[in-house]
Amino acid sequence: MKALSIRQPWAWLIVHGGKDIENRSWHTNYRGRFLVHAAKGMTKDEYTEGYQFALECGVTDMPRFGEMQRGGIIGSVELVDSVDSSASPWYMGQKGFVLRDPQYLPFIPYRGQLQFFEVPNNLLPQGTANV
């Protein structure tokens, strides 16, 4: 199944906080469900920026810095479009992947990669690849 590595706290916000846009500098032709991989790296400044932005968007239950799961798969989401602009409060990039129907998955440690990458289906909980 395809996956995309996203830095925390943005990955958590996609799965749990209603973040419906993933900001990127590039478009994609891919459409469909992909795994949300929480990148291993996260600075305190990145966390603080994401936390402040989340509060502005009404998210008040974000985990603390040390509680953020990193370096593995944390959920899945459906990518439905790739746009140059959006009215979503989460849009702040050059391009945006429009997301819907996030689903939580128990943490699966896995090494991330650039761009979309494949994760073997046998590493995922049964039925995940069909979601």
C-alpha positions as CSV (number, residue, x, y, z in Angstrom):
1,M,0.0,0.0,0.0
2,K,1.2,3.5,-0.7
3,A,2.5,5.7,2.1
4,L,3.6,9.3,2.5
5,S,6.0,10.4,5.3
6,I,4.8,13.6,7.0
7,R,6.5,15.4,9.9
8,Q,4.9,15.6,13.3
9,P,2.7,17.2,14.5
10,W,1.2,17.5,11.1
11,A,0.8,13.7,10.6
12,W,-1.1,13.5,13.9
13,L,-3.3,16.4,12.9
14,I,-4.3,14.6,9.7
15,V,-5.3,11.4,11.5
16,H,-6.8,13.0,14.6
17,G,-7.2,16.8,14.3
18,G,-9.2,17.4,11.1
19,K,-6.3,18.6,9.0
20,D,-7.8,18.1,5.5
21,I,-4.8,19.5,3.4
22,E,-1.3,18.2,3.2
23,N,0.9,21.1,2.0
24,R,3.6,20.3,-0.6
25,S,5.7,22.0,-3.2
26,W,4.6,19.5,-5.8
27,H,1.4,18.0,-7.3
28,T,0.6,14.4,-7.5
29,N,-1.6,12.4,-9.9
30,Y,-2.2,9.8,-7.2
31,R,-5.7,9.4,-5.9
32,G,-6.8,7.0,-3.3
33,R,-6.0,5.8,0.2
34,F,-2.5,6.0,1.5
35,L,-0.8,5.3,4.8
36,V,0.2,8.3,7.0
37,H,3.8,7.7,8.0
38,A,5.0,10.0,10.9
39,A,8.6,11.0,10.1
40,K,11.2,10.3,12.7
41,G,12.4,13.9,12.9
42,M,10.6,16.8,14.7
43,T,12.1,19.8,16.2
44,K,10.6,21.7,19.2
45,D,10.1,24.7,16.8
46,E,8.1,22.5,14.4
47,Y,6.0,21.2,17.3
48,T,5.4,24.6,18.7
49,E,4.4,26.0,15.2
50,G,2.0,23.0,14.7
51,Y,0.6,23.3,18.2
52,Q,-0.2,27.0,17.8
53,F,-1.7,26.4,14.4
54,A,-3.8,23.6,15.8
55,L,-5.1,25.8,18.6
56,E,-6.2,28.4,16.0
57,C,-8.1,25.7,14.1
58,G,-9.8,24.5,17.3
59,V,-7.7,21.4,18.1
60,T,-7.1,21.4,21.9
61,D,-6.1,17.7,22.6
62,M,-2.8,17.4,20.7
63,P,-0.3,15.2,22.5
64,R,2.8,16.7,24.1
65,F,6.1,16.9,22.3
66,G,7.5,13.7,23.9
67,E,4.2,11.8,23.3
68,M,4.2,12.2,19.5
69,Q,4.7,8.9,17.8
70,R,7.5,9.1,15.2
71,G,9.2,6.8,12.8
72,G,6.2,4.7,11.8
73,I,2.7,4.4,10.4
74,I,0.0,6.0,12.4
75,G,-3.1,5.9,10.2
76,S,-4.4,6.2,6.7
77,V,-6.3,8.9,4.7
78,E,-7.8,9.2,1.2
79,L,-6.3,11.7,-1.2
80,V,-9.0,13.1,-3.5
81,D,-7.3,16.0,-5.2
82,S,-4.1,18.0,-5.7
83,V,-4.7,21.8,-5.8
84,D,-3.0,25.2,-6.2
85,S,-5.3,26.9,-3.6
86,S,-7.9,26.1,-1.0
87,A,-10.2,27.8,1.4
88,S,-9.2,25.3,4.1
89,P,-7.6,26.9,7.1
90,W,-4.9,24.2,6.9
91,Y,-3.8,25.3,3.4
92,M,-0.5,27.2,3.6
93,G,1.7,25.8,0.9
94,Q,2.4,26.1,-2.7
95,K,0.3,23.1,-3.5
96,G,-2.1,21.0,-1.4
97,F,-3.2,17.4,-1.3
98,V,-6.9,17.4,-0.4
99,L,-7.6,14.7,2.2
100,R,-10.7,13.0,3.6
101,D,-11.8,10.1,5.8
102,P,-8.7,9.7,8.1
103,Q,-8.5,6.4,9.9
104,Y,-6.3,5.7,12.9
105,L,-4.0,2.6,12.9
106,P,-2.0,1.2,15.8
107,F,1.6,2.4,15.5
108,I,3.7,0.4,13.1
109,P,7.4,1.2,13.2
110,Y,8.7,1.7,9.7
111,R,11.4,3.7,7.9
112,G,10.1,6.6,5.8
113,Q,11.1,7.7,2.4
114,L,10.7,10.7,0.1
115,Q,7.6,11.0,-2.1
116,F,5.0,8.2,-2.0
117,F,6.5,4.8,-1.2
118,E,5.2,1.2,-0.9
119,V,4.7,-0.5,2.4
120,P,4.2,-4.3,2.2
121,N,0.7,-5.3,3.0
122,N,1.8,-8.1,5.3
123,L,3.1,-5.5,7.8
124,L,-0.4,-4.0,8.1
125,P,-3.3,-5.1,10.3
126,Q,-5.6,-7.5,8.4
127,G,-8.0,-5.6,6.2
128,T,-6.0,-2.4,6.2
129,A,-5.0,-2.7,2.5
130,N,-8.7,-2.8,1.5
131,V,-9.8,0.2,3.5
